[in-house]
């Protein structure tokens, strides 16, 4: 089932519209810098401020994950769950997520962060429409490698880079298989459980990243539990990128200014490495 690149498609209409994730990481590598990858929930705290948040955070980010709100977000902690519920109560949807991305029109790559159900419900051309809205990648939280080979092949051959997840308990050969069936970057889950801020980083994180580096040349971005600047700097010493979700969503719930201020602090910490 392995494929060479998730940005290749036999359909010329499905060409990626958003900035290239691969080119972004190539440029960062040349600059000897690490990526800052904030996560925001589409439609949180409301539709208008969701657009403003993307625009305010983008100057500090290299890639942004924009989450499609879902009613059963099993991998999300309480902060992101609450943000999804609030967005859903205000009518946010897959289509609304695409509209927000299009309205924000940011210059950094956007990753469509979703569960499989909303993606299926959006129809067979969902990823083409996402590319037209400005997305560059897609991450499907609940679609592990081998779960649905035909659908994974379709996603891999579609217009967006297909970001895959690796857990700390994943065996080395399974890591190799996951990375071979993805593109853009690999999202390394730093710890088991759901998303959310933690007081410290897992002691085996360096070992997990090292094992994964041995089986893929894709950039590695670490998330789950990273919330403070000093944690972001520590992760940046190990990985190619740092994903921050719950802390960004919590700040977004306070104000656009609070989210931008946190993004700046995290950016400065990552760049200090």
N, C-alpha and C positions, 0 to 999 in steps of 0.2 A: 504493500500500500504506500510505500514511500514515494514522495514526489520531490522534484528538484526545487520548485519555487511556487509559493502560493500567490505570487503576483503575476503569474502567467495565465492567460485565458485564451481559449480559441475564439472567443467572441470579442471583436475589436470594440464593440459598444461598451464592454465591461471593463475598459481600461481604468486603472486606479486614478482618481482625481486628486486625492490628498497628497501631501508631501511624502516622499519615500522614507519608510522606516529604516531600510538598509542603508540608504545614503546618509541619514541622520547619524547612525552609529559609526559609519565609516568616517564621517567628519569629526565626530567626538574622539575616535581613536587617534586620528591624525593630530588632534589638539591635546591628546593625553588627558582628556576630561571624562567624567562619568555622567551618565544621564540622570536627570531628575524626572520622575514619572508620577505626577499626582493623579489621583482618582477623584472624580466628582460624579454625583448622581444627577442624571438628567431630570430637570423639573424641580429640583430642590434648591432653595426653599420654595421657589415658585418659578414659573416659566421665564419671566423677564429677568429675574436675578440669575437664573441659570446661564443665560447668555452673557450677562455681565461678568459672572464668575470665570467663565472660560476666557474671556478677553482680558480679565485682570490677572489671571494666573499664567497665561500663555507666555508672557515675556520672561518668566523664570523657569519655564519647563522646556524639556526637549521632546517629550511625547506626553500626551494626556489621555488617560482612560476615562471614557464617558459611559457611565453605567445606565443600562435600560432598567427602569424600576420593574420589579417582579414580585408577585404576591407570596412566593414561597422561596425566599433566598437562603437556601440551606447553608451556604458557605459564608454568609455575611454575619458579622457581629451586630450587637444592638444598635450602634450608631448608624451604620449603613442601612440596617433593616428599617429603622425609624425614618430615615430620609426617603427610602423607597415608598414606605407607606404614605408619607405626607404627599409625595409626588403623585402617587396613584389616586389618592383622594381628590386631587385637583385635576384628574383626567389625563395625566401623563401616560404616554404609550410609546410603542416602537416608532410610529410615525412622528410623534412629538419630539422624540430624541433626535431623529434626522433633521427635523425643522430647526431645533436648537443649534445643532452643529452647523447647519447651513447659514443661519443668521449670525452666528458668532464669527464664522469665516476666519479662524485663527491660522497662523502660518506654520504651526508645528503639527506633526502627525497626530491624528486622533485614532484611538483604538476603541471600537465598539465592544463594550464589555457587557455580555449578556448571558442569560441562561438559554437552553435550547428551546424551551416552549415559546417564548416571545418571537424567536427567530423563525420557527416553523409557522407560527400563526401569521407572520408578516408576508408569507408567500414566497414562491420560488425565485423571484427577482429581488429579494430583500437586500442582498449584498450589493447588487448592482446599484440599487437606489441609495444604499449607504455610501458607496463610492462617489456617486454623483453629489451627495450631500457634503462630501469632504473628508470622509473617513479613509484611513490608510490601512487599518488592520482590524481583525476581529478576534475576540477571545471568548470562547464558549465554556463557561465554568463547569458545566456538568456533562461534558462530552469527552471522556477519557479515550486515549488511543485504543482502537480495537472494539469500541462499544458499538459503532455503527459505521463499518468500513466504507459503504457506498456514500453516506452523507459526508464523512470525513474527506473522502476523495473529491467530492464536489466542492467542499469548502477550500480544500487545498489548491484546486484548480481555478478558484474564483478570483475576483478582482482585488481582494484584500489579503494582506499578509495574515497568515493563520497562526496566531500565538498559542503555544501549548503550555500547560502547567506541569511542573515537576514537584513532587512532595519530598520531604527529607528522608522518608522511609523507602523511596523508590530504589530498587536494585540497579546496579550499573548498566546491565544490558537493557533493562526497561527504559532507563534514561536515554540510551542510544536510540531506541525505537521511537520514543516520544520526540526527541529532537529532530530525527530524520523525517518526521511527519509534520513538521512545523516550519515556520519562516518568520523573519522579522527579528524576534528575540525569543528567548525562553523565559517564562515567568517562574521563578523559583519561590515556592512557598516555604517560608523560613521555619514554620512550625506547624504541627497538626492542630486541628480545631478551626474555629471561625476567625474572621478578621477582627481587628480591634487593637487598641494601643496596649503595649506591654512595658514593664519596667526595665527589662533587659533583653538582650538578644540570645538566641539559643546557643549553647556552648558548642554544638556540632555543626554550626552554620558553615564555617570554613571548610570542614571536611565534605559537606554536601556540595558546596560550590566546586571544590577541587575535583570530586568524582565526576561531576557534570562536565567540567572543562575538558576532562580526558576523553569525552565521547562526542563533542560537538564544537564547531567553530562559531556557532551563533552567539550573539551577545547574551549575557545572563543578567536579568533584572530580578532583584530580591524584594519581596513584599510580605505582608502579614506581620503586624506588630511594630512596625517602624513608625515612630510618631515624633521624636524629638531630634533637634539638630545633631546632637552628639551621636545618636543612634544612626542617623543618616550618614554621617561621616565614617562611622565604623563599617557600615555595609559597603560604602563606596571604596573602601580599601580592599574589599574582597571581590566585588561584582562590577559589572559594566553599567549598571543602573540601579536606582533606588526607587521603589514604589511606595508611596504614602497615601493611604486611603482614609481610614477612620478619622485621623487627626485633621485632614483637609476637610472632610465632610462636616466635622464638628465646628471648625472655624467658619465654614461656609454658612452654617446655620446661624452664626452670630452676625456676620456682615460680610459684604464683598471685601471691605478693607481688611478685616481680620484674616480672611483667606489669603489675600495678596501678601500681607505681612508675614504670615507663616511660610508661604511659598518662597519669599525672599530669604528668610532665615535658613530654610532647608537648602536652597540653592547655594547660599554662601558657605554652609557647612560642607556640602558635597564638593564645592570648588576648592575648599581648603586642603583637600587630600592630595 
